Amino acid sequence: MPRRTSPHVEHVTVHGHRRAYVRMGSGPALLLLHGLGCDHTTWAPVMESLARTHTVIAPDLLGHGESDKPRADYSLGGYANGMRDLLTVLGIDAVTVVGHSFGGGVAMQFAYQFPERTERLVLVASGGLGPEVSPAIRVITTPGFHQVMALLAAPGVRHVATSAMRLLAGSGVRQARDLAEVADIYDSFKDPRTRAAIRHVTRAVVDWKGQIVTMADRAYLTEAMPMCVVWGADDMVIPVAHASNASALAPTARIEIIPNAGHFPHKDHPERFTKIVRDFIRSTEPSRYDRVRWRELLDEGGAWAPVQAEAGEFPVAPVHAVRRAAGA
């Protein structure tokens, strides 16, 4: 197997803040958005392969990785605006957006705010499809997290904890599969700016009850935009049942459940993930923004959406229907 080379990280300043990103390949553009506490390296197992046929843009979201970590707007809308501006600076007009976990929420917000620049939507173990989320994520929103994590991020404690996590991740225990990535996130908390940024990001989308942001009231808009949902069958962070929610909310969406994969299916099975993305793009036409049709969808969905939002419930399709759609 050829040795994977580390992609070159570039930087650009937008609105006074330095943004880090990787740009690879040529062809139609793919925007890869990482999850909470991660950075562009989460896509390392699939970037080179995808770049053979596409222009891959993998940024470090503000507050993450090598990007600046200012006291700033860390809302989904703010992130969507930031991605629009980054793409504009890079001279890219339209993209297929691929979002993982929190990045899936940013991807959905980007598609909603900028449908004229979104060709397709790929959601990978995405937030925004149900209230449930790992207790470890909810803890970040609690008072005192910043102070407690400052103690836990001390060099000795951090080294022991991250080493134990990585050891468990390699043990073959299904429930521990994602601990290597968790260890990387934990290690990044040694930087107080990172801790502060992650706390602000999390509080924008999660409270002690779970996720507070949902696509339920706007899912009908996906009728005008191809969507694929990819999930690991053994996800311990956001339940795979949320893929059923996506199927119920957006019946035209393609659902792919990857066996023997956790919260990072693109890392657990990179070849299969790449094939899913490529096949989805090859078999769908890019969305073309039609202002008249968008207005019609808003008119048609206006009566239904508030009822779902007010009820605070996520319609769920039978799991067997999701697995049948995935070809399992």
Secondary structure as a PSIPRED ss2 file (coil, helix, strand):
# PSIPRED VFORMAT (PSIPRED V4.0)

   1 M C   1.000  0.000  0.000
   2 P C   1.000  0.000  0.000
   3 R C   1.000  0.000  0.000
   4 R C   1.000  0.000  0.000
   5 T C   1.000  0.000  0.000
   6 S C   1.000  0.000  0.000
   7 P C   1.000  0.000  0.000
   8 H C   1.000  0.000  0.000
   9 V E   0.000  0.000  1.000
  10 E E   0.000  0.000  1.000
  11 H E   0.000  0.000  1.000
  12 V E   0.000  0.000  1.000
  13 T E   0.000  0.000  1.000
  14 V E   0.000  0.000  1.000
  15 H C   1.000  0.000  0.000
  16 G C   1.000  0.000  0.000
  17 H E   0.000  0.000  1.000
  18 R E   0.000  0.000  1.000
  19 R E   0.000  0.000  1.000
  20 A E   0.000  0.000  1.000
  21 Y E   0.000  0.000  1.000
  22 V E   0.000  0.000  1.000
  23 R E   0.000  0.000  1.000
  24 M E   0.000  0.000  1.000
  25 G C   1.000  0.000  0.000
  26 S C   1.000  0.000  0.000
  27 G C   1.000  0.000  0.000
  28 P C   1.000  0.000  0.000
  29 A E   0.000  0.000  1.000
  30 L E   0.000  0.000  1.000
  31 L E   0.000  0.000  1.000
  32 L E   0.000  0.000  1.000
  33 L E   0.000  0.000  1.000
  34 H C   1.000  0.000  0.000
  35 G C   1.000  0.000  0.000
  36 L C   1.000  0.000  0.000
  37 G C   1.000  0.000  0.000
  38 C C   1.000  0.000  0.000
  39 D C   1.000  0.000  0.000
  40 H H   0.000  1.000  0.000
  41 T H   0.000  1.000  0.000
  42 T H   0.000  1.000  0.000
  43 W H   0.000  1.000  0.000
  44 A H   0.000  1.000  0.000
  45 P H   0.000  1.000  0.000
  46 V H   0.000  1.000  0.000
  47 M H   0.000  1.000  0.000
  48 E H   0.000  1.000  0.000
  49 S H   0.000  1.000  0.000
  50 L H   0.000  1.000  0.000
  51 A H   0.000  1.000  0.000
  52 R C   1.000  0.000  0.000
  53 T C   1.000  0.000  0.000
  54 H C   1.000  0.000  0.000
  55 T E   0.000  0.000  1.000
  56 V E   0.000  0.000  1.000
  57 I E   0.000  0.000  1.000
  58 A E   0.000  0.000  1.000
  59 P E   0.000  0.000  1.000
  60 D C   1.000  0.000  0.000
  61 L C   1.000  0.000  0.000
  62 L C   1.000  0.000  0.000
  63 G C   1.000  0.000  0.000
  64 H C   1.000  0.000  0.000
  65 G C   1.000  0.000  0.000
  66 E C   1.000  0.000  0.000
  67 S C   1.000  0.000  0.000
  68 D C   1.000  0.000  0.000
  69 K C   1.000  0.000  0.000
  70 P C   1.000  0.000  0.000
  71 R C   1.000  0.000  0.000
  72 A C   1.000  0.000  0.000
  73 D C   1.000  0.000  0.000
  74 Y C   1.000  0.000  0.000
  75 S C   1.000  0.000  0.000
  76 L H   0.000  1.000  0.000
  77 G H   0.000  1.000  0.000
  78 G H   0.000  1.000  0.000
  79 Y H   0.000  1.000  0.000
  80 A H   0.000  1.000  0.000
  81 N H   0.000  1.000  0.000
  82 G H   0.000  1.000  0.000
  83 M H   0.000  1.000  0.000
  84 R H   0.000  1.000  0.000
  85 D H   0.000  1.000  0.000
  86 L H   0.000  1.000  0.000
  87 L H   0.000  1.000  0.000
  88 T H   0.000  1.000  0.000
  89 V H   0.000  1.000  0.000
  90 L C   1.000  0.000  0.000
  91 G C   1.000  0.000  0.000
  92 I C   1.000  0.000  0.000
  93 D C   1.000  0.000  0.000
  94 A C   1.000  0.000  0.000
  95 V E   0.000  0.000  1.000
  96 T E   0.000  0.000  1.000
  97 V E   0.000  0.000  1.000
  98 V E   0.000  0.000  1.000
  99 G E   0.000  0.000  1.000
 100 H E   0.000  0.000  1.000
 101 S C   1.000  0.000  0.000
 102 F H   0.000  1.000  0.000
 103 G H   0.000  1.000  0.000
 104 G H   0.000  1.000  0.000
 105 G H   0.000  1.000  0.000
 106 V H   0.000  1.000  0.000
 107 A H   0.000  1.000  0.000
 108 M H   0.000  1.000  0.000
 109 Q H   0.000  1.000  0.000
 110 F H   0.000  1.000  0.000
 111 A H   0.000  1.000  0.000
 112 Y H   0.000  1.000  0.000
 113 Q H   0.000  1.000  0.000
 114 F C   1.000  0.000  0.000
 115 P H   0.000  1.000  0.000
 116 E H   0.000  1.000  0.000
 117 R H   0.000  1.000  0.000
 118 T E   0.000  0.000  1.000
 119 E E   0.000  0.000  1.000
 120 R E   0.000  0.000  1.000
 121 L E   0.000  0.000  1.000
 122 V E   0.000  0.000  1.000
 123 L E   0.000  0.000  1.000
 124 V E   0.000  0.000  1.000
 125 A C   1.000  0.000  0.000
 126 S C   1.000  0.000  0.000
 127 G C   1.000  0.000  0.000
 128 G C   1.000  0.000  0.000
 129 L C   1.000  0.000  0.000
 130 G C   1.000  0.000  0.000
 131 P C   1.000  0.000  0.000
 132 E C   1.000  0.000  0.000
 133 V C   1.000  0.000  0.000
 134 S C   1.000  0.000  0.000
 135 P H   0.000  1.000  0.000
 136 A H   0.000  1.000  0.000
 137 I H   0.000  1.000  0.000
 138 R H   0.000  1.000  0.000
 139 V H   0.000  1.000  0.000
 140 I C   1.000  0.000  0.000
 141 T C   1.000  0.000  0.000
 142 T C   1.000  0.000  0.000
 143 P C   1.000  0.000  0.000
 144 G C   1.000  0.000  0.000
 145 F H   0.000  1.000  0.000
 146 H H   0.000  1.000  0.000
 147 Q H   0.000  1.000  0.000
 148 V H   0.000  1.000  0.000
 149 M H   0.000  1.000  0.000
 150 A H   0.000  1.000  0.000
 151 L H   0.000  1.000  0.000
 152 L H   0.000  1.000  0.000
 153 A C   1.000  0.000  0.000
 154 A C   1.000  0.000  0.000
 155 P H   0.000  1.000  0.000
 156 G H   0.000  1.000  0.000
 157 V H   0.000  1.000  0.000
 158 R H   0.000  1.000  0.000
 159 H H   0.000  1.000  0.000
 160 V H   0.000  1.000  0.000
 161 A H   0.000  1.000  0.000
 162 T H   0.000  1.000  0.000
 163 S H   0.000  1.000  0.000
 164 A H   0.000  1.000  0.000
 165 M H   0.000  1.000  0.000
 166 R H   0.000  1.000  0.000
 167 L H   0.000  1.000  0.000
 168 L H   0.000  1.000  0.000
 169 A H   0.000  1.000  0.000
 170 G C   1.000  0.000  0.000
 171 S C   1.000  0.000  0.000
 172 G C   1.000  0.000  0.000
 173 V C   1.000  0.000  0.000
 174 R H   0.000  1.000  0.000
 175 Q H   0.000  1.000  0.000
 176 A H   0.000  1.000  0.000
 177 R C   1.000  0.000  0.000
 178 D C   1.000  0.000  0.000
 179 L H   0.000  1.000  0.000
 180 A H   0.000  1.000  0.000
 181 E H   0.000  1.000  0.000
 182 V H   0.000  1.000  0.000
 183 A H   0.000  1.000  0.000
 184 D H   0.000  1.000  0.000
 185 I H   0.000  1.000  0.000
 186 Y H   0.000  1.000  0.000
 187 D H   0.000  1.000  0.000
 188 S H   0.000  1.000  0.000
 189 F C   1.000  0.000  0.000
 190 K C   1.000  0.000  0.000
 191 D C   1.000  0.000  0.000
 192 P H   0.000  1.000  0.000
 193 R H   0.000  1.000  0.000
 194 T H   0.000  1.000  0.000
 195 R H   0.000  1.000  0.000
 196 A H   0.000  1.000  0.000
 197 A H   0.000  1.000  0.000
 198 I H   0.000  1.000  0.000
 199 R H   0.000  1.000  0.000
 200 H H   0.000  1.000  0.000
 201 V H   0.000  1.000  0.000
 202 T H   0.000  1.000  0.000
 203 R H   0.000  1.000  0.000
 204 A H   0.000  1.000  0.000
 205 V H   0.000  1.000  0.000
 206 V E   0.000  0.000  1.000
 207 D E   0.000  0.000  1.000
 208 W C   1.000  0.000  0.000
 209 K C   1.000  0.000  0.000
 210 G E   0.000  0.000  1.000
 211 Q E   0.000  0.000  1.000
 212 I C   1.000  0.000  0.000
 213 V C   1.000  0.000  0.000
 214 T C   1.000  0.000  0.000
 215 M C   1.000  0.000  0.000
 216 A C   1.000  0.000  0.000
 217 D C   1.000  0.000  0.000
 218 R C   1.000  0.000  0.000
 219 A H   0.000  1.000  0.000
 220 Y H   0.000  1.000  0.000
 221 L H   0.000  1.000  0.000
 222 T H   0.000  1.000  0.000
 223 E H   0.000  1.000  0.000
 224 A H   0.000  1.000  0.000
 225 M C   1.000  0.000  0.000
 226 P C   1.000  0.000  0.000
 227 M E   0.000  0.000  1.000
 228 C E   0.000  0.000  1.000
 229 V E   0.000  0.000  1.000
 230 V E   0.000  0.000  1.000
 231 W E   0.000  0.000  1.000
 232 G E   0.000  0.000  1.000
 233 A C   1.000  0.000  0.000
 234 D C   1.000  0.000  0.000
 235 D C   1.000  0.000  0.000
 236 M C   1.000  0.000  0.000
 237 V C   1.000  0.000  0.000
 238 I C   1.000  0.000  0.000
 239 P C   1.000  0.000  0.000
 240 V C   1.000  0.000  0.000
 241 A C   1.000  0.000  0.000
 242 H H   0.000  1.000  0.000
 243 A H   0.000  1.000  0.000
 244 S H   0.000  1.000  0.000
 245 N H   0.000  1.000  0.000
 246 A H   0.000  1.000  0.000
 247 S H   0.000  1.000  0.000
 248 A H   0.000  1.000  0.000
 249 L H   0.000  1.000  0.000
 250 A C   1.000  0.000  0.000
 251 P C   1.000  0.000  0.000
 252 T C   1.000  0.000  0.000
 253 A C   1.000  0.000  0.000
 254 R E   0.000  0.000  1.000
 255 I E   0.000  0.000  1.000
 256 E E   0.000  0.000  1.000
 257 I E   0.000  0.000  1.000
 258 I E   0.000  0.000  1.000
 259 P C   1.000  0.000  0.000
 260 N C   1.000  0.000  0.000
 261 A C   1.000  0.000  0.000
 262 G C   1.000  0.000  0.000
 263 H C   1.000  0.000  0.000
 264 F C   1.000  0.000  0.000
 265 P H   0.000  1.000  0.000
 266 H H   0.000  1.000  0.000
 267 K H   0.000  1.000  0.000
 268 D H   0.000  1.000  0.000
 269 H C   1.000  0.000  0.000
 270 P H   0.000  1.000  0.000
 271 E H   0.000  1.000  0.000
 272 R H   0.000  1.000  0.000
 273 F H   0.000  1.000  0.000
 274 T H   0.000  1.000  0.000
 275 K H   0.000  1.000  0.000
 276 I H   0.000  1.000  0.000
 277 V H   0.000  1.000  0.000
 278 R H   0.000  1.000  0.000
 279 D H   0.000  1.000  0.000
 280 F H   0.000  1.000  0.000
 281 I H   0.000  1.000  0.000
 282 R H   0.000  1.000  0.000
 283 S C   1.000  0.000  0.000
 284 T C   1.000  0.000  0.000
 285 E C   1.000  0.000  0.000
 286 P C   1.000  0.000  0.000
 287 S C   1.000  0.000  0.000
 288 R C   1.000  0.000  0.000
 289 Y C   1.000  0.000  0.000
 290 D C   1.000  0.000  0.000
 291 R H   0.000  1.000  0.000
 292 V H   0.000  1.000  0.000
 293 R H   0.000  1.000  0.000
 294 W H   0.000  1.000  0.000
 295 R H   0.000  1.000  0.000
 296 E H   0.000  1.000  0.000
 297 L H   0.000  1.000  0.000
 298 L H   0.000  1.000  0.000
 299 D H   0.000  1.000  0.000
 300 E H   0.000  1.000  0.000
 301 G H   0.000  1.000  0.000
 302 G C   1.000  0.000  0.000
 303 A C   1.000  0.000  0.000
 304 W C   1.000  0.000  0.000
 305 A H   0.000  1.000  0.000
 306 P H   0.000  1.000  0.000
 307 V H   0.000  1.000  0.000
 308 Q H   0.000  1.000  0.000
 309 A H   0.000  1.000  0.000
 310 E H   0.000  1.000  0.000
 311 A H   0.000  1.000  0.000
 312 G C   1.000  0.000  0.000
 313 E C   1.000  0.000  0.000
 314 F C   1.000  0.000  0.000
 315 P C   1.000  0.000  0.000
 316 V C   1.000  0.000  0.000
 317 A C   1.000  0.000  0.000
 318 P C   1.000  0.000  0.000
 319 V H   0.000  1.000  0.000
 320 H H   0.000  1.000  0.000
 321 A H   0.000  1.000  0.000
 322 V H   0.000  1.000  0.000
 323 R H   0.000  1.000  0.000
 324 R H   0.000  1.000  0.000
 325 A H   0.000  1.000  0.000
 326 A C   1.000  0.000  0.000
 327 G C   1.000  0.000  0.000
 328 A C   1.000  0.000  0.000
